[in-house]
Amino acid sequence: MTTPTQIKPKPKLWRVSGTLPGFGLSLGYTLVYLSLIVLIPLAMIVLRTFDLSFAEFLAKVGSPRALAALKISFGTALIAASINVFIGLLLAWVISRYRFPGCRIVDALIDLPIALPTAVAGIALTAIYAPNGWLGQWLVPLGIQVAFSPLGIVVALVFVGLPFVVRTVQPVLQDIEHEQEEAAASLGATAAQSFFRVTLPTVAPALITGFALAFARGVGEYGSVIFIAGNMPMVSEITPLLIVTQLEQYDYAAATALALVMLIASFALLLAINYLQSRLASRGTR
Amino acid sequence: MNRLHEGGRWWRVCLIAGALAITGLFLVLPLAMVLIGAISKGIDVYLAAVTERHALAALRLTLTVTAIAVPLNLVFGVVAAWCIAKFEFPGRSALITLIDLPLAVSPVISGLIYVLLFGAQGVFGEWLGEHGFRVIFAVPGIVLATIFVTFPFVARELIPVMQAQGRDYEEAALSLGASGWQTFLRVTLPNIKWGLLYGVILCNARAMGEFGAVSVVSGHIRGKTNTLPLHVEILYNEYNHAAAFAVASLLALLALVTLVLKTWVESKAHRDRQAANNTTNDEILT
């Protein structure tokens, strides 16, 4: 008779906990694939920018056209993400709290901007808001020019950013103990007081996370914007489009310098979002 | 409690109406615009546009690129999730952030990085030119850009699912004598199947619909390096709106199928989770 052999933990040089097999293989594969597809190509932007002197870099990034494009990209993304906070909260609230005919369809449709190719969204929004479009024909006589103006960029970015706020706020709203709100009501709080004092502080971290996600997406967005924006330099030209234009003119240095600015901004946003999400997750575990 | 509900009735109607209005304005209207725009010049024009030679070539290229990019990222996603979710090691959260990086980067930059590597002026440009390979303005570049933008989708869905599952089942299987592969195929895979499917659906939708990144590396050669979204852009810029919307309607259809599948997978996963909870509850009771 053999006695069951005792599994002895192997001595480890590098602290890895977990007794399952395949750690070295899976980590190695992950790192190689990540480096080949993501890290080395992205590093090219940093390396290529080092070909420029710092003064040249500043001249490329600080040119009036580049500055205007950066201002438009970040400004419209900021406005659109702020709008998304409000309509995202409204949609998340209605979907998670009320039952009404068509509520499951609304819930499913929220993800449309993620599923619909950006170019398709772009031409559809442009056709709707163009001066002869479904909404444009009513808005343009009122003096509201949406298509081919910065306002069009905001509309497109509200569209692409919509799912982010809804999908981060929705689970939190579903988790809030109804008792908390009911307790507030039984203690004499009005519905508004209970919303502002109980519900809003609870969903605030999720709202901020959703805002950051929508903002990050909006800053870099290209496909849905270029059709509706009109793309006038200094007025409605977004940074990604300027990068493409510079590439087409073989001005690689300018394109790379601008790309580096965008890359640093998105990396900072990503770190902020991860931090917010980890805080959100730790709040969720009671 | 009564006050909360009765005072809320008027509010409830307003909020639901507001949510429906936003859904209609931002989500239903663009979708309707694509479908109605597609058949605005009659069914013959529609059929001609979607069966035209270049449209079919674009469809073929889109399917080819997706068929390469999705399986590669599927394998990566499973491997990366295994090493991140089943083991603790230093640098783990940094690795998660790096995997998320392609989501935060502007699509235009996702294309630009491969131009900097493989373009005529790129690092490997000269060598590739001498040996007669083309990556940029050719299919390999489109495949690379698509892999980049869809890189995190499967991994992101699987990491939380695998983490929630823990290591107990796998460790039990191994201690009962199963091999590593048997454990993965018989124990891990059935537990993550819905998360896996969910990630693949999102990955597939983005791969077929990607516009910005692909547009930078494609060169827009009709019949050769045009994917469906790029074909939509060309038709639209030629003021051939009916044809542009006709081809776009194929992509809109893809988006709708994606939403339906996604909702179905979500409800399946939800049901499985509840069933699992019930069995553990039963075990506790008996």
Interface residues (C-beta under 8 A of the other chain):
Chain A: I7 W14 R15 V16 S17 G18 T19 L20 P21 G22 F23 S26 L27 Y29 T30 Y33 L34 I37 V38 L39 I40 P41 L42 M44 I45 R48 I87 L90 L91 W93 V94 I95 Y98 F100 G102 R104 V106 D107 A108 L109 I110 D111 L112 P113 I114 A115 L116 P117 T118 A119 V120 A121 I123 A124 L125 A127 I128 W134 L135 V158 F159 L162 E181 E182 A185 S186 T190 A191 S194 A216 V219 G220 E221 Y222 G223 F227 T239 P240 L241 I243 V244 L247 Y250 Y252 A255 T256 A259 M262 L263 S266 F267 L269 L270 L271 I273 N274 S278
Chain B: M1 R3 L4 G7 G8 W11 R12 L15 I16 G18 A19 L20 I22 T23 F26 L27 V28 L29 P30 L31 M33 V34 G37 F76 V79 A80 W82 C83 I84 K86 F87 E88 F89 P90 S93 L95 I96 T97 L98 I99 D100 L101 P102 L103 A104 V105 S106 P107 V108 I109 L112 I113 Y114 V115 L116 L117 Q121 V123 L144 I147 F148 F151 R167 E170 E171 L174 S175 G180 T183 F184 L202 A205 M208 G209 E210 F211 G212 S215 V216 L228 P229 L230 V232 E233 Y236 H241 A244 F245 A248 L251 A252 L254 A255 L256 T258 L259 V260 K262 T263
